[in-house]
Amino acid sequence: KIFSLCMDNTSNCDKLAEKLGELLPSFDGMNSRVRCFAHVLNLIAKVCAYYFLTQYEIFN
């Protein structure tokens, strides 16, 4: 029995969760999918770093 899955934010993981929802009656598909917090945090850090680096280049 699978309660939830923790996966990256890629589209192929969305498709996997949907397919598992179809195949396993105890798995609720996309409602049981948890996005990896470390991956989300990494994406946020990259956006913040990009913003600060571009602002630094503009003023120098």
mmCIF file of the N, C-alpha and C atoms, coordinates in Angstrom:
data_MODEL
# 
_entry.id   MODEL 
# 
loop_
_atom_site.group_PDB 
_atom_site.id 
_atom_site.type_symbol 
_atom_site.label_atom_id 
_atom_site.label_alt_id 
_atom_site.label_comp_id 
_atom_site.label_asym_id 
_atom_site.label_entity_id 
_atom_site.label_seq_id 
_atom_site.pdbx_PDB_ins_code 
_atom_site.Cartn_x 
_atom_site.Cartn_y 
_atom_site.Cartn_z 
_atom_site.occupancy 
_atom_site.B_iso_or_equiv 
_atom_site.pdbx_formal_charge 
_atom_site.auth_seq_id 
_atom_site.auth_comp_id 
_atom_site.auth_asym_id 
_atom_site.auth_atom_id 
_atom_site.pdbx_PDB_model_num 
ATOM 1   N N  . LYS A 1 1  ? 0.845  -1.172 0.000   1.00 0.00 ? 1  LYS A N  1 
ATOM 2   C CA . LYS A 1 1  ? 0.000  0.000  0.000   1.00 0.00 ? 1  LYS A CA 1 
ATOM 3   C C  . LYS A 1 1  ? 0.893  1.239  0.000   1.00 0.00 ? 1  LYS A C  1 
ATOM 4   N N  . ILE A 1 2  ? 0.650  2.148  -0.930  1.00 0.00 ? 2  ILE A N  1 
ATOM 5   C CA . ILE A 1 2  ? 1.423  3.385  -1.038  1.00 0.00 ? 2  ILE A CA 1 
ATOM 6   C C  . ILE A 1 2  ? 0.545  4.540  -0.571  1.00 0.00 ? 2  ILE A C  1 
ATOM 7   N N  . PHE A 1 3  ? 1.043  5.289  0.417   1.00 0.00 ? 3  PHE A N  1 
ATOM 8   C CA . PHE A 1 3  ? 0.294  6.436  0.930   1.00 0.00 ? 3  PHE A CA 1 
ATOM 9   C C  . PHE A 1 3  ? 0.616  7.692  0.130   1.00 0.00 ? 3  PHE A C  1 
ATOM 10  N N  . SER A 1 4  ? 1.917  7.949  -0.086  1.00 0.00 ? 4  SER A N  1 
ATOM 11  C CA . SER A 1 4  ? 2.326  9.126  -0.849  1.00 0.00 ? 4  SER A CA 1 
ATOM 12  C C  . SER A 1 4  ? 3.710  8.900  -1.441  1.00 0.00 ? 4  SER A C  1 
ATOM 13  N N  . LEU A 1 5  ? 4.061  9.743  -2.403  1.00 0.00 ? 5  LEU A N  1 
ATOM 14  C CA . LEU A 1 5  ? 5.371  9.704  -3.029  1.00 0.00 ? 5  LEU A CA 1 
ATOM 15  C C  . LEU A 1 5  ? 5.981  11.096 -2.977  1.00 0.00 ? 5  LEU A C  1 
ATOM 16  N N  . CYS A 1 6  ? 7.277  11.169 -2.693  1.00 0.00 ? 6  CYS A N  1 
ATOM 17  C CA . CYS A 1 6  ? 8.007  12.433 -2.709  1.00 0.00 ? 6  CYS A CA 1 
ATOM 18  C C  . CYS A 1 6  ? 8.895  12.420 -3.951  1.00 0.00 ? 6  CYS A C  1 
ATOM 19  N N  . MET A 1 7  ? 8.637  13.366 -4.878  1.00 0.00 ? 7  MET A N  1 
ATOM 20  C CA . MET A 1 7  ? 9.352  13.380 -6.156  1.00 0.00 ? 7  MET A CA 1 
ATOM 21  C C  . MET A 1 7  ? 9.756  14.801 -6.522  1.00 0.00 ? 7  MET A C  1 
ATOM 22  N N  . ASP A 1 8  ? 10.673 14.900 -7.487  1.00 0.00 ? 8  ASP A N  1 
ATOM 23  C CA . ASP A 1 8  ? 11.071 16.199 -8.028  1.00 0.00 ? 8  ASP A CA 1 
ATOM 24  C C  . ASP A 1 8  ? 9.905  16.839 -8.769  1.00 0.00 ? 8  ASP A C  1 
ATOM 25  N N  . ASN A 1 9  ? 10.143 18.026 -9.299  1.00 0.00 ? 9  ASN A N  1 
ATOM 26  C CA . ASN A 1 9  ? 9.087  18.802 -9.956  1.00 0.00 ? 9  ASN A CA 1 
ATOM 27  C C  . ASN A 1 9  ? 9.055  18.605 -11.465 1.00 0.00 ? 9  ASN A C  1 
ATOM 28  N N  . THR A 1 10 ? 9.390  17.447 -11.952 1.00 0.00 ? 10 THR A N  1 
ATOM 29  C CA . THR A 1 10 ? 9.415  17.209 -13.388 1.00 0.00 ? 10 THR A CA 1 
ATOM 30  C C  . THR A 1 10 ? 8.083  16.657 -13.873 1.00 0.00 ? 10 THR A C  1 
ATOM 31  N N  . SER A 1 11 ? 7.798  16.886 -15.151 1.00 0.00 ? 11 SER A N  1 
ATOM 32  C CA . SER A 1 11 ? 6.511  16.452 -15.703 1.00 0.00 ? 11 SER A CA 1 
ATOM 33  C C  . SER A 1 11 ? 6.394  14.934 -15.754 1.00 0.00 ? 11 SER A C  1 
ATOM 34  N N  . ASN A 1 12 ? 7.521  14.226 -15.925 1.00 0.00 ? 12 ASN A N  1 
ATOM 35  C CA . ASN A 1 12 ? 7.430  12.764 -15.954 1.00 0.00 ? 12 ASN A CA 1 
ATOM 36  C C  . ASN A 1 12 ? 7.024  12.208 -14.589 1.00 0.00 ? 12 ASN A C  1 
ATOM 37  N N  . CYS A 1 13 ? 7.325  12.916 -13.511 1.00 0.00 ? 13 CYS A N  1 
ATOM 38  C CA . CYS A 1 13 ? 6.872  12.495 -12.178 1.00 0.00 ? 13 CYS A CA 1 
ATOM 39  C C  . CYS A 1 13 ? 5.368  12.708 -12.031 1.00 0.00 ? 13 CYS A C  1 
ATOM 40  N N  . ASP A 1 14 ? 4.843  13.759 -12.656 1.00 0.00 ? 14 ASP A N  1 
ATOM 41  C CA . ASP A 1 14 ? 3.391  13.975 -12.666 1.00 0.00 ? 14 ASP A CA 1 
ATOM 42  C C  . ASP A 1 14 ? 2.698  12.810 -13.363 1.00 0.00 ? 14 ASP A C  1 
ATOM 43  N N  . LYS A 1 15 ? 3.246  12.417 -14.501 1.00 0.00 ? 15 LYS A N  1 
ATOM 44  C CA . LYS A 1 15 ? 2.651  11.311 -15.263 1.00 0.00 ? 15 LYS A CA 1 
ATOM 45  C C  . LYS A 1 15 ? 2.718  10.002 -14.484 1.00 0.00 ? 15 LYS A C  1 
ATOM 46  N N  . LEU A 1 16 ? 3.833  9.781  -13.768 1.00 0.00 ? 16 LEU A N  1 
ATOM 47  C CA . LEU A 1 16 ? 3.966  8.579  -12.950 1.00 0.00 ? 16 LEU A CA 1 
ATOM 48  C C  . LEU A 1 16 ? 2.908  8.554  -11.851 1.00 0.00 ? 16 LEU A C  1 
ATOM 49  N N  . ALA A 1 17 ? 2.702  9.675  -11.185 1.00 0.00 ? 17 ALA A N  1 
ATOM 50  C CA . ALA A 1 17 ? 1.698  9.744  -10.125 1.00 0.00 ? 17 ALA A CA 1 
ATOM 51  C C  . ALA A 1 17 ? 0.300  9.490  -10.680 1.00 0.00 ? 17 ALA A C  1 
ATOM 52  N N  . GLU A 1 18 ? 0.002  10.060 -11.856 1.00 0.00 ? 18 GLU A N  1 
ATOM 53  C CA . GLU A 1 18 ? -1.302 9.832  -12.480 1.00 0.00 ? 18 GLU A CA 1 
ATOM 54  C C  . GLU A 1 18 ? -1.494 8.361  -12.826 1.00 0.00 ? 18 GLU A C  1 
ATOM 55  N N  . LYS A 1 19 ? -0.461 7.756  -13.404 1.00 0.00 ? 19 LYS A N  1 
ATOM 56  C CA . LYS A 1 19 ? -0.554 6.344  -13.812 1.00 0.00 ? 19 LYS A CA 1 
ATOM 57  C C  . LYS A 1 19 ? -0.695 5.431  -12.597 1.00 0.00 ? 19 LYS A C  1 
ATOM 58  N N  . LEU A 1 20 ? 0.064  5.713  -11.535 1.00 0.00 ? 20 LEU A N  1 
ATOM 59  C CA . LEU A 1 20 ? -0.063 4.909  -10.316 1.00 0.00 ? 20 LEU A CA 1 
ATOM 60  C C  . LEU A 1 20 ? -1.461 5.042  -9.719  1.00 0.00 ? 20 LEU A C  1 
ATOM 61  N N  . GLY A 1 21 ? -2.047 6.229  -9.839  1.00 0.00 ? 21 GLY A N  1 
ATOM 62  C CA . GLY A 1 21 ? -3.412 6.430  -9.368  1.00 0.00 ? 21 GLY A CA 1 
ATOM 63  C C  . GLY A 1 21 ? -4.412 5.575  -10.119 1.00 0.00 ? 21 GLY A C  1 
ATOM 64  N N  . GLU A 1 22 ? -4.137 5.347  -11.401 1.00 0.00 ? 22 GLU A N  1 
ATOM 65  C CA . GLU A 1 22 ? -5.003 4.483  -12.210 1.00 0.00 ? 22 GLU A CA 1 
ATOM 66  C C  . GLU A 1 22 ? -4.805 3.013  -11.859 1.00 0.00 ? 22 GLU A C  1 
ATOM 67  N N  . LEU A 1 23 ? -3.568 2.629  -11.574 1.00 0.00 ? 23 LEU A N  1 
ATOM 68  C CA . LEU A 1 23 ? -3.244 1.215  -11.357 1.00 0.00 ? 23 LEU A CA 1 
ATOM 69  C C  . LEU A 1 23 ? -3.482 0.730  -9.933  1.00 0.00 ? 23 LEU A C  1 
ATOM 70  N N  . LEU A 1 24 ? -3.290 1.615  -8.950  1.00 0.00 ? 24 LEU A N  1 
ATOM 71  C CA . LEU A 1 24 ? -3.413 1.217  -7.549  1.00 0.00 ? 24 LEU A CA 1 
ATOM 72  C C  . LEU A 1 24 ? -4.621 1.896  -6.909  1.00 0.00 ? 24 LEU A C  1 
ATOM 73  N N  . PRO A 1 25 ? -5.606 1.128  -6.493  1.00 0.00 ? 25 PRO A N  1 
ATOM 74  C CA . PRO A 1 25 ? -6.809 1.739  -5.916  1.00 0.00 ? 25 PRO A CA 1 
ATOM 75  C C  . PRO A 1 25 ? -6.547 2.499  -4.615  1.00 0.00 ? 25 PRO A C  1 
ATOM 76  N N  . SER A 1 26 ? -5.526 2.134  -3.866  1.00 0.00 ? 26 SER A N  1 
ATOM 77  C CA . SER A 1 26 ? -5.253 2.803  -2.587  1.00 0.00 ? 26 SER A CA 1 
ATOM 78  C C  . SER A 1 26 ? -4.455 4.101  -2.758  1.00 0.00 ? 26 SER A C  1 
ATOM 79  N N  . PHE A 1 27 ? -3.951 4.358  -3.962  1.00 0.00 ? 27 PHE A N  1 
ATOM 80  C CA . PHE A 1 27 ? -3.132 5.545  -4.226  1.00 0.00 ? 27 PHE A CA 1 
ATOM 81  C C  . PHE A 1 27 ? -3.988 6.595  -4.925  1.00 0.00 ? 27 PHE A C  1 
ATOM 82  N N  . ASP A 1 28 ? -4.001 7.817  -4.392  1.00 0.00 ? 28 ASP A N  1 
ATOM 83  C CA . ASP A 1 28 ? -4.887 8.872  -4.884  1.00 0.00 ? 28 ASP A CA 1 
ATOM 84  C C  . ASP A 1 28 ? -4.217 9.769  -5.929  1.00 0.00 ? 28 ASP A C  1 
ATOM 85  N N  . GLY A 1 29 ? -3.322 9.227  -6.715  1.00 0.00 ? 29 GLY A N  1 
ATOM 86  C CA . GLY A 1 29 ? -2.707 9.965  -7.820  1.00 0.00 ? 29 GLY A CA 1 
ATOM 87  C C  . GLY A 1 29 ? -2.024 11.246 -7.400  1.00 0.00 ? 29 GLY A C  1 
ATOM 88  N N  . MET A 1 30 ? -2.369 12.341 -8.101  1.00 0.00 ? 30 MET A N  1 
ATOM 89  C CA . MET A 1 30 ? -1.719 13.632 -7.867  1.00 0.00 ? 30 MET A CA 1 
ATOM 90  C C  . MET A 1 30 ? -1.992 14.181 -6.468  1.00 0.00 ? 30 MET A C  1 
ATOM 91  N N  . ASN A 1 31 ? -3.075 13.779 -5.836  1.00 0.00 ? 31 ASN A N  1 
ATOM 92  C CA . ASN A 1 31 ? -3.358 14.235 -4.472  1.00 0.00 ? 31 ASN A CA 1 
ATOM 93  C C  . ASN A 1 31 ? -2.424 13.592 -3.454  1.00 0.00 ? 31 ASN A C  1 
ATOM 94  N N  . SER A 1 32 ? -1.779 12.490 -3.832  1.00 0.00 ? 32 SER A N  1 
ATOM 95  C CA . SER A 1 32 ? -0.862 11.795 -2.926  1.00 0.00 ? 32 SER A CA 1 
ATOM 96  C C  . SER A 1 32 ? 0.596  12.089 -3.244  1.00 0.00 ? 32 SER A C  1 
ATOM 97  N N  . ARG A 1 33 ? 0.829  12.961 -4.200  1.00 0.00 ? 33 ARG A N  1 
ATOM 98  C CA . ARG A 1 33 ? 2.192  13.303 -4.592  1.00 0.00 ? 33 ARG A CA 1 
ATOM 99  C C  . ARG A 1 33 ? 2.680  14.493 -3.785  1.00 0.00 ? 33 ARG A C  1 
ATOM 100 N N  . VAL A 1 34 ? 3.882  14.373 -3.218  1.00 0.00 ? 34 VAL A N  1 
ATOM 101 C CA . VAL A 1 34 ? 4.506  15.457 -2.457  1.00 0.00 ? 34 VAL A CA 1 
ATOM 102 C C  . VAL A 1 34 ? 5.739  15.902 -3.226  1.00 0.00 ? 34 VAL A C  1 
ATOM 103 N N  . ARG A 1 35 ? 5.825  17.178 -3.484  1.00 0.00 ? 35 ARG A N  1 
ATOM 104 C CA . ARG A 1 35 ? 7.004  17.692 -4.188  1.00 0.00 ? 35 ARG A CA 1 
ATOM 105 C C  . ARG A 1 35 ? 8.165  17.811 -3.204  1.00 0.00 ? 35 ARG A C  1 
ATOM 106 N N  . CYS A 1 36 ? 9.344  17.461 -3.662  1.00 0.00 ? 36 CYS A N  1 
ATOM 107 C CA . CYS A 1 36 ? 10.537 17.453 -2.820  1.00 0.00 ? 36 CYS A CA 1 
ATOM 108 C C  . CYS A 1 36 ? 10.860 18.875 -2.349  1.00 0.00 ? 36 CYS A C  1 
ATOM 109 N N  . PHE A 1 37 ? 10.827 19.094 -1.038  1.00 0.00 ? 37 PHE A N  1 
ATOM 110 C CA . PHE A 1 37 ? 11.063 20.432 -0.491  1.00 0.00 ? 37 PHE A CA 1 
ATOM 111 C C  . PHE A 1 37 ? 12.476 20.919 -0.803  1.00 0.00 ? 37 PHE A C  1 
ATOM 112 N N  . ALA A 1 38 ? 13.442 20.022 -0.760  1.00 0.00 ? 38 ALA A N  1 
ATOM 113 C CA . ALA A 1 38 ? 14.822 20.424 -1.052  1.00 0.00 ? 38 ALA A CA 1 
ATOM 114 C C  . ALA A 1 38 ? 14.941 20.916 -2.494  1.00 0.00 ? 38 ALA A C  1 
ATOM 115 N N  . HIS A 1 39 ? 14.244 20.275 -3.412  1.00 0.00 ? 39 HIS A N  1 
ATOM 116 C CA . HIS A 1 39 ? 14.281 20.684 -4.812  1.00 0.00 ? 39 HIS A CA 1 
ATOM 117 C C  . HIS A 1 39 ? 13.601 22.042 -4.990  1.00 0.00 ? 39 HIS A C  1 
ATOM 118 N N  . VAL A 1 40 ? 12.462 22.241 -4.342  1.00 0.00 ? 40 VAL A N  1 
ATOM 119 C CA . VAL A 1 40 ? 11.758 23.525 -4.407  1.00 0.00 ? 40 VAL A CA 1 
ATOM 120 C C  . VAL A 1 40 ? 12.634 24.631 -3.816  1.00 0.00 ? 40 VAL A C  1 
ATOM 121 N N  . LEU A 1 41 ? 13.263 24.360 -2.689  1.00 0.00 ? 41 LEU A N  1 
ATOM 122 C CA . LEU A 1 41 ? 14.141 25.341 -2.054  1.00 0.00 ? 41 LEU A CA 1 
ATOM 123 C C  . LEU A 1 41 ? 15.327 25.688 -2.955  1.00 0.00 ? 41 LEU A C  1 
ATOM 124 N N  . ASN A 1 42 ? 15.875 24.708 -3.644  1.00 0.00 ? 42 ASN A N  1 
ATOM 125 C CA . ASN A 1 42 ? 16.976 24.938 -4.571  1.00 0.00 ? 42 ASN A CA 1 
ATOM 126 C C  . ASN A 1 42 ? 16.537 25.848 -5.719  1.00 0.00 ? 42 ASN A C  1 
ATOM 127 N N  . LEU A 1 43 ? 15.342 25.626 -6.256  1.00 0.00 ? 43 LEU A N  1 
ATOM 128 C CA . LEU A 1 43 ? 14.836 26.476 -7.330  1.00 0.00 ? 43 LEU A CA 1 
ATOM 129 C C  . LEU A 1 43 ? 14.649 27.915 -6.855  1.00 0.00 ? 43 LEU A C  1 
ATOM 130 N N  . ILE A 1 44 ? 14.141 28.087 -5.647  1.00 0.00 ? 44 ILE A N  1 
ATOM 131 C CA . ILE A 1 44 ? 13.960 29.426 -5.081  1.00 0.00 ? 44 ILE A CA 1 
ATOM 132 C C  . ILE A 1 44 ? 15.309 30.115 -4.903  1.00 0.00 ? 44 ILE A C  1 
ATOM 133 N N  . ALA A 1 45 ? 16.298 29.389 -4.397  1.00 0.00 ? 45 ALA A N  1 
ATOM 134 C CA . ALA A 1 45 ? 17.634 29.958 -4.189  1.00 0.00 ? 45 ALA A CA 1 
ATOM 135 C C  . ALA A 1 45 ? 18.259 30.393 -5.511  1.00 0.00 ? 45 ALA A C  1 
ATOM 136 N N  . LYS A 1 46 ? 18.057 29.611 -6.566  1.00 0.00 ? 46 LYS A N  1 
ATOM 137 C CA . LYS A 1 46 ? 18.599 29.975 -7.880  1.00 0.00 ? 46 LYS A CA 1 
ATOM 138 C C  . LYS A 1 46 ? 17.969 31.261 -8.401  1.00 0.00 ? 46 LYS A C  1 
ATOM 139 N N  . VAL A 1 47 ? 16.661 31.402 -8.234  1.00 0.00 ? 47 VAL A N  1 
ATOM 140 C CA . VAL A 1 47 ? 15.978 32.617 -8.688  1.00 0.00 ? 47 VAL A CA 1 
ATOM 141 C C  . VAL A 1 47 ? 16.469 33.825 -7.900  1.00 0.00 ? 47 VAL A C  1 
ATOM 142 N N  . CYS A 1 48 ? 16.603 33.680 -6.590  1.00 0.00 ? 48 CYS A N  1 
ATOM 143 C CA . CYS A 1 48 ? 17.091 34.787 -5.754  1.00 0.00 ? 48 CYS A CA 1 
ATOM 144 C C  . CYS A 1 48 ? 18.520 35.158 -6.118  1.00 0.00 ? 48 CYS A C  1 
ATOM 145 N N  . ALA A 1 49 ? 19.369 34.170 -6.299  1.00 0.00 ? 49 ALA A N  1 
ATOM 146 C CA . ALA A 1 49 ? 20.762 34.438 -6.662  1.00 0.00 ? 49 ALA A CA 1 
ATOM 147 C C  . ALA A 1 49 ? 20.832 35.135 -8.014  1.00 0.00 ? 49 ALA A C  1 
ATOM 148 N N  . TYR A 1 50 ? 20.028 34.690 -8.967  1.00 0.00 ? 50 TYR A N  1 
ATOM 149 C CA . TYR A 1 50 ? 20.011 35.322 -10.290 1.00 0.00 ? 50 TYR A CA 1 
ATOM 150 C C  . TYR A 1 50 ? 19.596 36.785 -10.174 1.00 0.00 ? 50 TYR A C  1 
ATOM 151 N N  . TYR A 1 51 ? 18.574 37.052 -9.381  1.00 0.00 ? 51 TYR A N  1 
ATOM 152 C CA . TYR A 1 51 ? 18.099 38.430 -9.207  1.00 0.00 ? 51 TYR A CA 1 
ATOM 153 C C  . TYR A 1 51 ? 19.201 39.316 -8.631  1.00 0.00 ? 51 TYR A C  1 
ATOM 154 N N  . PHE A 1 52 ? 19.852 38.858 -7.580  1.00 0.00 ? 52 PHE A N  1 
ATOM 155 C CA . PHE A 1 52 ? 20.887 39.677 -6.945  1.00 0.00 ? 52 PHE A CA 1 
ATOM 156 C C  . PHE A 1 52 ? 22.114 39.837 -7.836  1.00 0.00 ? 52 PHE A C  1 
ATOM 157 N N  . LEU A 1 53 ? 22.476 38.800 -8.582  1.00 0.00 ? 53 LEU A N  1 
ATOM 158 C CA . LEU A 1 53 ? 23.627 38.910 -9.476  1.00 0.00 ? 53 LEU A CA 1 
ATOM 159 C C  . LEU A 1 53 ? 23.351 39.878 -10.615 1.00 0.00 ? 53 LEU A C  1 
ATOM 160 N N  . THR A 1 54 ? 22.150 39.840 -11.178 1.00 0.00 ? 54 THR A N  1 
ATOM 161 C CA . THR A 1 54 ? 21.842 40.772 -12.267 1.00 0.00 ? 54 THR A CA 1 
ATOM 162 C C  . THR A 1 54 ? 21.747 42.200 -11.750 1.00 0.00 ? 54 THR A C  1 
ATOM 163 N N  . GLN A 1 55 ? 21.233 42.411 -10.552 1.00 0.00 ? 55 GLN A N  1 
ATOM 164 C CA . GLN A 1 55 ? 21.171 43.754 -9.976  1.00 0.00 ? 55 GLN A CA 1 
ATOM 165 C C  . GLN A 1 55 ? 22.582 44.282 -9.710  1.00 0.00 ? 55 GLN A C  1 
ATOM 166 N N  . TYR A 1 56 ? 23.482 43.411 -9.268  1.00 0.00 ? 56 TYR A N  1 
ATOM 167 C CA . TYR A 1 56 ? 24.870 43.800 -9.010  1.00 0.00 ? 56 TYR A CA 1 
ATOM 168 C C  . TYR A 1 56 ? 25.538 44.245 -10.312 1.00 0.00 ? 56 TYR A C  1 
ATOM 169 N N  . GLU A 1 57 ? 25.295 43.499 -11.396 1.00 0.00 ? 57 GLU A N  1 
ATOM 170 C CA . GLU A 1 57 ? 25.899 43.838 -12.684 1.00 0.00 ? 57 GLU A CA 1 
ATOM 171 C C  . GLU A 1 57 ? 25.350 45.152 -13.229 1.00 0.00 ? 57 GLU A C  1 
ATOM 172 N N  . ILE A 1 58 ? 24.090 45.443 -12.979 1.00 0.00 ? 58 ILE A N  1 
ATOM 173 C CA . ILE A 1 58 ? 23.481 46.686 -13.461 1.00 0.00 ? 58 ILE A CA 1 
ATOM 174 C C  . ILE A 1 58 ? 24.124 47.901 -12.789 1.00 0.00 ? 58 ILE A C  1 
ATOM 175 N N  . PHE A 1 59 ? 24.387 47.799 -11.486 1.00 0.00 ? 59 PHE A N  1 
ATOM 176 C CA . PHE A 1 59 ? 24.917 48.939 -10.739 1.00 0.00 ? 59 PHE A CA 1 
ATOM 177 C C  . PHE A 1 59 ? 26.435 49.063 -10.820 1.00 0.00 ? 59 PHE A C  1 
ATOM 178 N N  . ASN A 1 60 ? 27.123 48.101 -11.379 1.00 0.00 ? 60 ASN A N  1 
ATOM 179 C CA . ASN A 1 60 ? 28.593 48.170 -11.480 1.00 0.00 ? 60 ASN A CA 1 
ATOM 180 C C  . ASN A 1 60 ? 29.056 48.291 -12.888 1.00 0.00 ? 60 ASN A C  1 
# 
